[in-house]
Amino acid sequence: MNDLQKLGERANRARVDLLFIDADVALTMLDLVPCSQIEDLKKRRINEALRAYSFVREHIPTVSLTPSETVALNKKMAVLKLRLSLP
């Protein structure tokens, strides 16, 4: 394997990690909504979760996931979709 291939694999790993982190951040934002007493803060947290969900959904096709990563990320996305009440 040459250096360019190694670099491409490392870049893919970084993008995959970012998608998992964004999905986790979105779930955390939704976990914090009930703790928020200020309505504007609730809305901002929901909007942040929605933006993270949209980002992950948009970028999943741009990365190479292992089968187990595919299952794990799809599971997180399904939970997010349900919690965000998306169609």
Secondary structure as a PSIPRED ss2 file (coil, helix, strand):
# PSIPRED VFORMAT (PSIPRED V4.0)

   1 M C   1.000  0.000  0.000
   2 N C   1.000  0.000  0.000
   3 D H   0.000  1.000  0.000
   4 L H   0.000  1.000  0.000
   5 Q H   0.000  1.000  0.000
   6 K H   0.000  1.000  0.000
   7 L H   0.000  1.000  0.000
   8 G H   0.000  1.000  0.000
   9 E H   0.000  1.000  0.000
  10 R H   0.000  1.000  0.000
  11 A H   0.000  1.000  0.000
  12 N H   0.000  1.000  0.000
  13 R H   0.000  1.000  0.000
  14 A H   0.000  1.000  0.000
  15 R H   0.000  1.000  0.000
  16 V H   0.000  1.000  0.000
  17 D H   0.000  1.000  0.000
  18 L H   0.000  1.000  0.000
  19 L H   0.000  1.000  0.000
  20 F H   0.000  1.000  0.000
  21 I H   0.000  1.000  0.000
  22 D H   0.000  1.000  0.000
  23 A H   0.000  1.000  0.000
  24 D H   0.000  1.000  0.000
  25 V H   0.000  1.000  0.000
  26 A H   0.000  1.000  0.000
  27 L H   0.000  1.000  0.000
  28 T H   0.000  1.000  0.000
  29 M H   0.000  1.000  0.000
  30 L H   0.000  1.000  0.000
  31 D H   0.000  1.000  0.000
  32 L H   0.000  1.000  0.000
  33 V H   0.000  1.000  0.000
  34 P H   0.000  1.000  0.000
  35 C H   0.000  1.000  0.000
  36 S C   1.000  0.000  0.000
  37 Q C   1.000  0.000  0.000
  38 I C   1.000  0.000  0.000
  39 E H   0.000  1.000  0.000
  40 D H   0.000  1.000  0.000
  41 L H   0.000  1.000  0.000
  42 K H   0.000  1.000  0.000
  43 K H   0.000  1.000  0.000
  44 R H   0.000  1.000  0.000
  45 R H   0.000  1.000  0.000
  46 I H   0.000  1.000  0.000
  47 N H   0.000  1.000  0.000
  48 E H   0.000  1.000  0.000
  49 A H   0.000  1.000  0.000
  50 L H   0.000  1.000  0.000
  51 R H   0.000  1.000  0.000
  52 A H   0.000  1.000  0.000
  53 Y H   0.000  1.000  0.000
  54 S H   0.000  1.000  0.000
  55 F H   0.000  1.000  0.000
  56 V H   0.000  1.000  0.000
  57 R H   0.000  1.000  0.000
  58 E H   0.000  1.000  0.000
  59 H H   0.000  1.000  0.000
  60 I H   0.000  1.000  0.000
  61 P H   0.000  1.000  0.000
  62 T H   0.000  1.000  0.000
  63 V C   1.000  0.000  0.000
  64 S C   1.000  0.000  0.000
  65 L C   1.000  0.000  0.000
  66 T C   1.000  0.000  0.000
  67 P H   0.000  1.000  0.000
  68 S H   0.000  1.000  0.000
  69 E H   0.000  1.000  0.000
  70 T H   0.000  1.000  0.000
  71 V H   0.000  1.000  0.000
  72 A H   0.000  1.000  0.000
  73 L H   0.000  1.000  0.000
  74 N H   0.000  1.000  0.000
  75 K H   0.000  1.000  0.000
  76 K H   0.000  1.000  0.000
  77 M H   0.000  1.000  0.000
  78 A H   0.000  1.000  0.000
  79 V H   0.000  1.000  0.000
  80 L H   0.000  1.000  0.000
  81 K H   0.000  1.000  0.000
  82 L H   0.000  1.000  0.000
  83 R H   0.000  1.000  0.000
  84 L C   1.000  0.000  0.000
  85 S C   1.000  0.000  0.000
  86 L C   1.000  0.000  0.000
  87 P C   1.000  0.000  0.000
